[in-house]
Amino acid sequence: MMGTADVDRFSYRFRRSFEDGGHVDACVELSGLRWLYVSTSTALAGIRRLVAGVLADMDSVFGRL
């Protein structure tokens, strides 16, 4: 099972999205994952949960990466 340390090894990038009215956080290494929210701290928490879920799914399908 993937833990917090696994999520911490990834890089995250923030940007302000004026057209969406929030902050977009993306995982650099998993470029298809994006999270939109009103505040940067909430966006970071959201993308980290999303990355953790994707890693857990990958772990269950492919085994420990």
Backbone as a printed PyTorch tensor [residue, N CA C, xyz], in Angstrom:
tensor([[[  0.8430,  -1.1880,   0.0000],
         [  0.0000,   0.0000,   0.0000],
         [  0.8850,   1.2470,   0.0000]],

        [[  0.5280,   2.2020,  -0.8190],
         [  1.2910,   3.4380,  -0.9200],
         [  0.9890,   4.3280,   0.2820]],

        [[  2.0030,   5.0130,   0.7710],
         [  1.8300,   5.8900,   1.9200],
         [  2.1410,   7.3290,   1.5850]],

        [[  2.1650,   8.1610,   2.6240],
         [  2.4350,   9.5820,   2.4560],
         [  3.7960,   9.8300,   1.8240]],

        [[  4.7860,   9.0310,   2.2110],
         [  6.1340,   9.2110,   1.6570],
         [  6.1270,   9.0280,   0.1490]],

        [[  5.2940,   8.1130,  -0.3530],
         [  5.2080,   7.9010,  -1.7940],
         [  4.6230,   9.1260,  -2.4900]],

        [[  3.6340,   9.7460,  -1.8930],
         [  3.0120,  10.9490,  -2.4640],
         [  3.9950,  12.1220,  -2.3990]],

        [[  4.8220,  12.1570,  -1.3550],
         [  5.7910,  13.2430,  -1.1790],
         [  6.9070,  13.2270,  -2.2160]],

        [[  7.1390,  12.1000,  -2.8500],
         [  8.2530,  12.0280,  -3.8070],
         [  7.9240,  12.6860,  -5.1490]],

        [[  6.6770,  13.0670,  -5.3420],
         [  6.2480,  13.7060,  -6.5870],
         [  6.3360,  15.2200,  -6.4790]],

        [[  6.4120,  15.8770,  -7.6370],
         [  6.4410,  17.3420,  -7.7020],
         [  5.0630,  17.8460,  -8.1010]],

        [[  4.6740,  18.9750,  -7.5170],
         [  3.3650,  19.5520,  -7.7960],
         [  3.5360,  20.9840,  -8.2770]],

        [[  2.7010,  21.3790,  -9.2160],
         [  2.7900,  22.7160,  -9.7990],
         [  1.4250,  23.3970,  -9.6840]],

        [[  1.4440,  24.6480,  -9.1880],
         [  0.2210,  25.4410,  -9.0460],
         [  0.1380,  26.4740, -10.1560]],

        [[ -1.0790,  26.7870, -10.5100],
         [ -1.3010,  27.9520, -11.3700],
         [ -2.6940,  28.4870, -11.0920]],

        [[ -2.8620,  29.7560, -11.2720],
         [ -4.1520,  30.4070, -11.0960],
         [ -4.9150,  30.2750, -12.4020]],

        [[ -6.1630,  29.8320, -12.3200],
         [ -6.9990,  29.7070, -13.5030],
         [ -8.1160,  30.7480, -13.4220]],

        [[ -7.9370,  31.8340, -14.1470],
         [ -8.9470,  32.8990, -14.1200],
         [-10.2410,  32.4490, -14.7810]],

        [[-10.1390,  31.6530, -15.8340],
         [-11.3600,  31.2070, -16.5070],
         [-12.1560,  30.2200, -15.6610]],

        [[-11.4640,  29.4400, -14.8080],
         [-12.1540,  28.4930, -13.9310],
         [-12.4210,  29.0780, -12.5480]],

        [[-11.8170,  30.2230, -12.2480],
         [-12.0360,  30.8800, -10.9730],
         [-11.4360,  30.1550,  -9.7820]],

        [[-10.2950,  29.5270,  -9.9760],
         [ -9.6610,  28.8090,  -8.8680],
         [ -8.1950,  28.5740,  -9.1340]],

        [[ -7.6270,  27.6910,  -8.3400],
         [ -6.2200,  27.3180,  -8.4670],
         [ -6.1600,  25.8950,  -9.0020]],

        [[ -5.3150,  25.6890,  -9.9820],
         [ -5.1400,  24.3630, -10.5570],
         [ -3.8130,  23.8280, -10.0570]],

        [[ -3.8600,  22.6450,  -9.4780],
         [ -2.6490,  21.9800,  -9.0300],
         [ -2.4930,  20.7390,  -9.8840]],

        [[ -1.2850,  20.4740, -10.3230],
         [ -1.0130,  19.3260, -11.1730],
         [  0.1890,  18.5730, -10.6280]],

        [[  0.1990,  17.2870, -10.8660],
         [  1.3450,  16.4620, -10.5230],
         [  2.2360,  16.4180, -11.7630]],

        [[  3.4780,  16.8580, -11.6190],
         [  4.3860,  16.9690, -12.7540],
         [  4.6380,  15.6010, -13.3880]],

        [[  4.8990,  14.5880, -12.5750],
         [  5.2370,  13.2650, -13.0950],
         [  4.0210,  12.5100, -13.6500]],

        [[  2.8420,  12.8480, -13.1830],
         [  1.5990,  12.2310, -13.6860],
         [  0.7890,  13.3500, -14.3290]],

        [[  1.2260,  13.7800, -15.4930],
         [  0.7570,  15.0360, -16.0940],
         [ -0.7380,  15.0750, -16.4030]],

        [[ -1.3930,  13.9500, -16.4790],
         [ -2.8180,  13.9450, -16.7490],
         [ -3.6690,  14.2590, -15.5320]],

        [[ -3.0580,  14.2990, -14.3470],
         [ -3.8100,  14.5510, -13.1210],
         [ -3.8050,  16.0250, -12.7840]],

        [[ -5.0040,  16.5720, -12.5920],
         [ -5.1560,  17.9780, -12.2350],
         [ -6.2460,  18.0860, -11.1820]],

        [[ -6.1360,  19.1080, -10.3330],
         [ -7.1280,  19.3430,  -9.2970],
         [ -7.4060,  20.8370,  -9.2480]],

        [[ -8.6770,  21.2150,  -9.3160],
         [ -9.0820,  22.6210,  -9.2880],
         [ -9.8100,  22.9040,  -7.9830]],

        [[ -9.3980,  23.9710,  -7.3080],
         [-10.0980,  24.3740,  -6.0870],
         [ -9.8570,  25.8500,  -5.8380]],

        [[-10.6100,  26.4060,  -4.8940],
         [-10.5750,  27.8390,  -4.6370],
         [ -9.2520,  28.2820,  -4.0110]],

        [[ -8.7050,  27.4970,  -3.0930],
         [ -7.4560,  27.8990,  -2.4290],
         [ -6.3150,  26.9570,  -2.8040]],

        [[ -5.0900,  27.4670,  -2.7350],
         [ -3.9330,  26.6390,  -3.0850],
         [ -3.7360,  25.5010,  -2.1050]],

        [[ -3.9680,  25.7310,  -0.8120],
         [ -3.7640,  24.6530,   0.1690],
         [ -4.7690,  23.5280,  -0.0390]],

        [[ -5.9980,  23.8620,  -0.3720],
         [ -7.0070,  22.8370,  -0.6270],
         [ -6.7190,  22.1220,  -1.9390]],

        [[ -6.2120,  22.8570,  -2.9130],
         [ -5.8370,  22.2320,  -4.1860],
         [ -4.7040,  21.2440,  -3.9750]],

        [[ -3.7200,  21.6030,  -3.1550],
         [ -2.6050,  20.6880,  -2.8810],
         [ -3.1010,  19.4320,  -2.1720]],

        [[ -3.9530,  19.5890,  -1.1860],
         [ -4.5020,  18.4230,  -0.4760],
         [ -5.2820,  17.5370,  -1.4400]],

        [[ -6.0320,  18.1500,  -2.3400],
         [ -6.8260,  17.3880,  -3.3000],
         [ -5.9780,  16.6040,  -4.2900]],

        [[ -4.9630,  17.2460,  -4.8520],
         [ -4.1200,  16.5420,  -5.8300],
         [ -3.3250,  15.4400,  -5.1350]],

        [[ -2.9120,  15.6690,  -3.8900],
         [ -2.1940,  14.6210,  -3.1590],
         [ -3.0970,  13.4120,  -2.9090]],

        [[ -4.3730,  13.6450,  -2.5810],
         [ -5.3220,  12.5230,  -2.4100],
         [ -5.5320,  11.8030,  -3.7330]],

        [[ -5.6370,  12.5640,  -4.8040],
         [ -5.8230,  11.9680,  -6.1220],
         [ -4.6190,  11.1180,  -6.5090]],

        [[ -3.4100,  11.6350,  -6.3110],
         [ -2.1870,  10.8780,  -6.6030],
         [ -2.1410,   9.6120,  -5.7470]],

        [[ -2.4650,   9.7290,  -4.4620],
         [ -2.4580,   8.5570,  -3.5780],
         [ -3.4360,   7.4970,  -4.0780]],

        [[ -4.6050,   7.9160,  -4.5380],
         [ -5.5880,   6.9710,  -5.0780],
         [ -5.1040,   6.2870,  -6.3430]],

        [[ -4.4960,   7.0550,  -7.2290],
         [ -3.9620,   6.4810,  -8.4700],
         [ -2.8370,   5.5000,  -8.1540]],

        [[ -1.9500,   5.8640,  -7.2240],
         [ -0.8650,   4.9590,  -6.8440],
         [ -1.4060,   3.6790,  -6.2110]],

        [[ -2.4360,   3.7990,  -5.3880],
         [ -3.0500,   2.6140,  -4.7810],
         [ -3.6740,   1.7190,  -5.8480]],

        [[ -4.3400,   2.3200,  -6.8350],
         [ -4.9090,   1.5450,  -7.9450],
         [ -3.8110,   0.8370,  -8.7340]],

        [[ -2.7400,   1.5540,  -9.0210],
         [ -1.6240,   0.9560,  -9.7560],
         [ -1.0050,  -0.1870,  -8.9440]],

        [[ -0.9000,   0.0010,  -7.6420],
         [ -0.3490,  -1.0080,  -6.7520],
         [ -1.2090,  -2.2660,  -6.7610]],

        [[ -2.5330,  -2.0870,  -6.7490],
         [ -3.4210,  -3.2530,  -6.7250],
         [ -3.4240,  -4.0060,  -8.0530]],

        [[ -3.1970,  -3.3050,  -9.1440],
         [ -3.1990,  -3.9320, -10.4670],
         [ -1.8350,  -4.5280, -10.8150]],

        [[ -0.7810,  -3.7530, -10.5740],
         [  0.5550,  -4.1570, -11.0280],
         [  1.4750,  -4.6540,  -9.9210]],

        [[  1.0540,  -4.5130,  -8.6740],
         [  1.9350,  -4.8490,  -7.5630],
         [  2.7550,  -3.6440,  -7.1810]],

        [[  3.5230,  -3.7730,  -6.1480],
         [  4.3270,  -2.6550,  -5.6240],
         [  5.2550,  -2.1160,  -6.7070]],

        [[  5.1540,  -0.8100,  -6.9660],
         [  5.9710,  -0.1710,  -8.0030],
         [  7.3030,   0.2640,  -7.4360]]])
